[in-house]
């Protein structure tokens, strides 16, 4: 009897132990309660990727401008059309045009070229025409006292001739490639000389022993009357003889005689009892002799008669 009671007690103890183990496993598998979910939601979320932020920003509608704020104008408005009211002519010369010195400030350019009509406002080329020959007056392109295009040489104070007296001005003639030196002066050039109180213009030969002396006021009067330019051509020989030709021109290739009262020649020779100059004119007239007049400044004065060779007779 006692043995049976012990078995019952042992069996009851085993059953209680089994029940206890079964309850602990159930507790571990119990689902989360609403309180647990709330606490989990309170944890911070991970930041969104940059691509996601860009997509979100693009999806957001633009905020309209507040009342009173100005909106920027549209940039795709059509530009105004140029009316080409200011048109200028531009001459594009082909290679190697001809250059001729005209004055102390300008030279002439001539040759075949393309003549274009260009709008000065927008730069559009409105028309183009190719011509066989055209002329244009342009300013010198001076570099170190010499025009790089026509060869004109500027007279500077450093080379101003010591023989220049008050009221006189020596200008340098330019070579023409044929053994002659030439110089052309417009009425404006002569006016500038006269305004500078220059009474006598001197143009000297290559060797400096002979020169042409021009009365500025008289020659300017002639250029005004004839609406022409004044040209001088000279060629000095080593013996002091001088070729001189002076003319007026109001058209290309045209030459007219000048009033010789405004021109004399100077020969820098030693003072002797007398000096004779023989003129061999280019117009075919016979040879004539002229007596020189000695000037105390160191030269002989001979009147200019006509174009030709003035030979020193020794």
Secondary structure as UniProt FT lines:
FT   HELIX           2..28
FT   HELIX           34..41
FT   HELIX           50..59
FT   TURN            67..68
FT   STRAND          87..93
FT   STRAND          98..101
FT   STRAND          106..119
FT   TURN            120..122
FT   STRAND          125..139
FT   STRAND          142..143
FT   TURN            144..145
FT   STRAND          146..147
FT   TURN            148..150
FT   HELIX           157..159
FT   TURN            162..163
FT   TURN            166..167
FT   STRAND          168..171
FT   STRAND          174..175
FT   STRAND          181..185
FT   HELIX           187..195
FT   TURN            196..197
FT   STRAND          200..204
FT   TURN            206..207
FT   STRAND          210..215
FT   HELIX           216..226
FT   STRAND          229..236
FT   TURN            238..239
FT   STRAND          242..249
FT   TURN            252..253
FT   HELIX           260..262
FT   STRAND          263..267
FT   STRAND          276..281
FT   TURN            282..283
FT   STRAND          288..291
FT   STRAND          293..295
FT   TURN            296..298
FT   STRAND          299..303
FT   STRAND          308..313
//
